């Protein structure tokens, strides 16, 4: 499953469902698809996501095996952080749904 995040303030962002649900959980959302965040709830969700990124140790730099490398939380969350920031700036709702509705 793919999940697309939308707001009037930013281009749509599509990501794998498991990643989207992980990020929604970090933000304090239910993880249900479809869903939405009201403009007044965006600052707290955005702060939770930024804090999780700051607390994440990132990739294991000691691994030489490409199969063992994981995409860091900051790389996965960055597009959503940008989208949430734009929505917060403009006072717009953020919605998400399965890709293609």
C-alpha atoms as one frame of an Amber mdcrd trajectory, in Angstrom:
protein
   0.000   0.000   0.000   1.090   3.543  -0.740  -0.090   6.575   1.238  -0.270
  10.113  -0.157  -0.138  13.187   2.087  -1.775  16.318   0.687  -2.191  19.967
   1.620  -2.870  23.111  -0.391   0.502  24.514   0.676   2.839  21.856  -0.735
   3.205  19.233  -3.435   1.754  15.821  -2.565   4.051  13.280  -0.919   3.609
   9.540  -1.457   5.355   6.906   0.648   5.059   3.238   1.496   2.229   2.501
   3.907   4.409   1.028   6.662   6.626   4.124   6.664   3.615   6.454   6.605
   2.018   4.625   9.540   5.292   4.767  11.496   5.515   8.532  10.965   1.839
   9.007  11.834   2.385   7.073  15.053   5.373   9.254  15.941   3.231  12.344
  15.320   0.586  11.037  17.744  -1.955  10.218  15.043  -4.005   7.011  14.996
  -2.336   5.676  11.863  -5.711   5.192  10.208  -5.820   5.727   6.454  -7.506
   7.963   5.387  -7.000  10.685   7.981  -6.317  14.363   8.519  -4.658  16.868
  10.839  -6.397  20.132  11.588  -4.238  23.270  11.282  -4.298  23.841  15.045
  -2.899  20.323  15.655  -0.023  20.580  13.182   2.500  22.340  15.487   2.440
  19.516  18.045   2.605  16.775  15.387   5.467  18.572  13.640   7.389  19.015
  16.887   6.986  15.331  17.776   8.299  14.316  14.356  11.265  16.699  14.551
  12.112  15.441  18.049  12.024  11.812  16.904  14.396  12.665  14.052  16.732
  14.471  16.462  16.696  11.465  18.819  17.286   8.897  16.032  20.864   7.585
  15.905  20.604   7.191  12.110  22.332   4.659   9.939  24.880   2.191  11.225
  28.013   3.697   9.713  30.087   0.639  10.576  28.334  -1.634   8.074  29.939
  -2.311   4.689  27.110  -4.542   3.510  24.605  -2.580   1.400  21.850  -5.040
   2.383  22.290  -4.116   6.059  21.893  -0.389   5.524  18.637   1.133   6.606
  17.149   4.406   5.467  17.370   6.730   8.445  14.303   8.219  10.057  15.453
  11.705   9.061  15.547  10.737   5.370  12.095   9.178   5.584  10.569  12.032
   7.603  12.139  15.035   5.858   9.530  15.364   3.054   6.680  15.113   5.562
   8.352  17.661   7.850   8.533  20.051   4.885   4.874  19.449   4.017   3.736
  19.949   7.612   5.797  23.128   7.901   4.219  24.575   4.764   0.720  23.678
   5.963   1.422  25.213   9.367   2.732  28.413   7.773  -0.401  28.781   5.630
  -2.939  27.433   8.146  -4.039  24.534   5.949  -5.258  21.062   6.838  -3.090
  18.024   6.002  -4.855  14.910   4.722  -3.659  11.435   3.814  -5.224   8.572
   1.927  -4.258   5.465   0.013  -2.502   6.415  -3.201  -5.119   6.895  -5.845
  -7.901   7.287  -3.274
